[in-house]
Amino acid sequence: MENNTQKISCTVGSCKYNDKADGRCTLNEIIVTPTKGCNTKKSDESKCSSYEYEK
């Protein structure tokens, strides 16, 4: 089911997809992947693989 009202908050100021004025991700979708070798059952087990450094 497609949800066109989804909003992803973002505070990563170095990401080129972060709308700093709005505090939101500007991508239509993000890719979340597991952190290699991590099994802590905490939030550090995943990362946003859609991140790109803003030059």
NORFENVEN-V753061 format. One line per field, one symbol per residue. phi: phi as a letter, one per 40 degrees, with the letter a starting at -180 (. if undefined). psi: psi as a letter, one per 40 degrees, with the letter a starting at -180 (. if undefined). burial: b if it has 16 or more other ideal C-beta (glycine too) atoms within 10 Angstrom, else e. A space follows every 10 residues. Layout:
phi = ???
psi = ???
burial = ???
//
This chain:
phi = .cbcbcbbca bccccccccc cbgbccccab bbbccdgcac gbcccbaccc dbccc
psi = hhheehhhih egdeheehgd defiheidii hhiihhehfe fieeeiihee hhhh.
burial = eeeeeeeeeb eeeebebbee eeeebebeee eeeeeeeeee eeeeeeebee beeee
//
